[in-house]
């Protein structure tokens, strides 16, 4: 009898283990970090096979909205939530920076390679509709020696609520009084003409198919589509190409004064090596999480701050500075389960 009881006990344990349902975790939001998050979720499942993380790349605005509506377990945004958005949330929301990225100004100009020089005033004038042709004297003056075509400019922007737009317009509002007084800063603004594309993917597709087009996307989207991108004049008056190093340089100054909730802008940062259209991207979670899913989310977030960071640079993102990653780990430790 004892042997039979032992067999039954082990059979029950095996069955419970073999048929344990995986924990499904749903997230939505930013397209900016989507290539990296796809890699992260795949790699994390090798660490925790029971965690199935499903992510919809819908744009930061949708990520914030779905988190507030509690239709997802976490949101993702490149732009921090505003005070107004935070106040409307029924539970406290925690911002967790994951990596840094560059919003690049990409273009489709036959014969003009990567490195066209642009400054904030010119980019703003293009998107305001003041500069309409590529051989405009203001662009020519920045690019001595380049033969710019007499080609109409087609400005391409995001049609959806977007953290990429939030970073881009935050930069323009800092460097152009006309932009600040006009469309201003936000994840959605009133554009002065041009075409809208959904997601970084949509903007990339329009630029790639349209000679004369200019758009703004996360660096990996330009790299993966072999699209050239501009060297942008930074606050030190140096024309800087986006890279993981120049993005990290933009973040360096912010580390000294970064607020406890991590909601910070690093566009137009000081420093000769800083790329001026840089930003953090965030995962957004409630401070109190449901027990089973919450435990998996916390495990993933801890992994992302440690082992996950090594996947950033190969996909053209800058890993968090170690000092900041430790602060984020401390914030993760404050999350509670119910």
N, C-alpha and C positions, 0 to 999 in steps of 0.2 A: 504493500500500500504506500509505503514511504517513497519508493521509487516512482510510482505512478503520480503521486502528488508533486514530486519534484519536476517530472516531465511536463505536467500540466502547467506548473508555475512558469517554467522557462518558455513553454509554447505561448503562454499569454503575454509574456514580456516581449517575445519576438514579434508577435502579431501586432502589439501596440506600437512597437518601433517601426515595423515594416509599413504599417498603414497610417502612420502619423501624417496628418494633412500639412502641407507646406503653408507657411504664413505669407499671405499675399499682401504686399504693401504698395499703395498707389500714390504716385506723385505726378505733378504737372507744373509746367512753367517755362522758364527761359530756354530759348533755342541756342543762345550764346555758348553754354557749356555742354550742349547735348552730345557732341562727339566724345567728350571726356566722360560724362556720366554714363553713357552707353558702355564704355570700357570698364568703368568702375563697377557697375552693377553686375556685369559678366564675371569680373575677377572676384568680386565679393561672394558670389554664389559658390566659388571654389572653397571659400573659407567657411561659409555657413550655407549648406545645401538646402536648408529648410526656408531660407529667406528668398522669396521671389519678389523682386522690386520691379514694378511696371511704371514707366515714365512716359508721359505725353509731352512732346515738344510743341507747346502751343503759344509761347510768348510769356513774358514776365507778368503782364497784366492779367492774363488768364490764370497764371499760377497763384497770384495773390487772391484773386476773386474766388477760385475754387477752394483755397485754404480757408478763407473767411466763411464760405458756405459749408465747409466741412464735408466736401465731396471727395477730398483726397486726404492722405495721411501726412503729406508734406508738400510744400510749395517750393518753387525756385524762382529767383529773380536776380537780375543784374543791378537793378536800382533798388535801394532800400525802400521799405514802405514809408510813406509820409506819416507825420504825426496824426493827420486826419484818418488815414487808413488804420493806423494802430488803435486809435480811439474807437473805431467802429467794430473792431474784432471783439468777439464775445469772450475770448480767453486771451491771456498774455501770449504774444508771439515772440519767439527768440530768433534773431538773425545770426546765422553761422557762416562766415566767409569760408569758401572751399578752395578756390584758387584765384589767380588774377589773369586778366586777359586784355587784349588790345582790340579796340574798335578801329578798323582800318578804313581809309578812304580809297576805294577801288575804282577802276575806270577801264573803259574799253576804247583805247585810242590806237589805231593801227600805226605801227612804227614807233610808238612811245613806250619804252620799257618801264620796269619798276623804278621808282625813285623820282617821279615828277614832283617838283617842289610846290607845296601849297602852304598857305598860312590860314589862320582862323578867319581873318577878315574876308579873304577870297572865298573860302568854303561857305561862309555865311551868305555872301553876295550871290553865289551860285544858287543856293537853296532859297534865297529870297527872290530870285528871278532877275536880279540886277545885272549879273554877268550871264550872258546867254550863248557865247561862242568860245571855243577853246583857244582861239588866237586873240582873245581880249588882252589889251595892253597890261592889265594887272597880272595876268597869268604869265605873259611873255616876260615881264620884268623879273619874275622870280626864277625864270628858267632860261637864262642867257645861253645861247648856243643850241637850244632845242628848236626844231622846226615844228611848231604847233599848227595843226590844220584849221582851216576855216570851216569848222564843223559845229553844228548846233549842239548844245549841251542838253542832255536828257537827265534830269535829276531823279534819282530813285530813292524812295524812302520806305519805311515799314508801314504796312496798312493796319497792323494789329498793335495792341498795347504791348510795348516792348521795353525791356530794360536796356537793350542796345541803343534804342532811341533815347532813353533816359540819360545814358552816359554821353552820347553824341550831342544832344541838345544842352546838357549841362556844360559841356566844353564850349559850345558856341555862345551860350549866354554869358560865359566868363570873358570871352575875347571879343565879342561884338555887341556894342550898345544897341545897335539896330535890331539884332536878333533878340536880345533880352527884352526890348520894348515891344517886339512883335510876337513871333510864335512862342518865345520863352522856353522854359525847361519843363520836361515831363515825359512820361512814357508814351503819351499820345499828344500831338500838337496839331495846330491847323497849318498844313503845308501850303506853300505858295506855288501850286502847280506840281508838275512832275507825275511820276507813276508810283503806285504803291505795290509792294510785294509782301506776301505773308511769310513771316519768319526770315531768318538769315538766308534760308534756302531760296525763298522767293525773290529776295533782292539780288542774290547772287545770280540766279537764273536770268533775270531781266538784264542785268549789266552784261552778262556773257553773250547774250543774243542781240544786243543793241549797240552798234558803233556810235560813239559819242556819249555813252551813258556814264554816269558817276553814281556811286552808291556807298553805303557804309555797312560793313559786316564784321563779324569776328574773324580774326586772322586766319584760322584754319579753313574757313570757307573760301577765302581768296586763294590760299595755298593749294587746296585740294582741286580747285577749278582752274589753276594756272592763270589767275587774273593778277595783273600788276596792281600795286598800291603805292600811295604817295608817301614821301618824306614830309612830315609836318613840322612846322616851326614851333619850337617849345617856348616856355617862358624865359629861357636863357638866350633866345634868338638863335638857337641851333636847329637845323633841319634834321630830324631824327626819324629813322625807319622803325617800325614796330618789330619787337622781338621779345623773347622772354627776359632778356637782360634789361632792355630799356623800360619794359613794364615794371620789373622789379625795382628799377631806379626810381620810377614814379611813386612806388609805394613806400620807399625808404623814409621819406620825410614824414609821412602820415603815421608811422609807427610810434613816434614820440608823443603824438597828441590824439591817438585814436580813442574814441569814446568807449565806454564800457559796453554799450550795446552794438558796437561795430558799424553803426550806420555812418558812413563817411564817404566823401567825394575825394578822388585823387586826380581829377582832370586838371590839366594845365599846371602840373606840379613843378616846383622849383628843381633846379639841377640841370646841368648841361647834357646829361645822359638820359633824362626822363622823356619817355614818349608821352605826349600830352593828352591822348584820348585813351586813357587806361582806366580800369575799374576792377573792383572785386565782383565776384558773383557769389550769391548766397543761397543756402538752403534754409527754408523757413519752417519752423515747427512750433507747435504749442508747448508751453513750458511744462504742462502735465499731459502725459500720453497714456493711451490705453495699455494695459499691462503686457499682453502678448506681443502686439505689434510694436509697442514702444521699446521693448527690450531689444528687438531686432533692429529698430531704427537707431537706437543708441549704439549698439554694436557696430553697425555700419558707419556711423559718424566717427566713432573712435578709429576705426580702420582707415577711413578716408584721410584723417589727420596724420596718420602714421604711414602705413604701407601705400595708401592710395596716392600720396603726393609724387611718388616716383613715376607715375604714368602721365604727369602733367606736361613736362617739357617735350616729350616726343609728339604730343598733339598740339604744340604751340601755345600752351598755357604756362604761366609762371607759377611754380609752387609757392605756397605761403611761406614767408620768412619764419624760421624756426621759433623765434620769439613770439610771433603772432599765433602760430599753430598751438603753442603751449597755452596761450590765453583762451583760444577756442576750445581746447580740450577741457580747460577748467570750467568753461561755460557749459559744455556738454554734461559735465558732472553734476550740474545743478538741475538737470531735467529730472522730473519725477514720474513715477508710474502709478496708475490707479486701477 
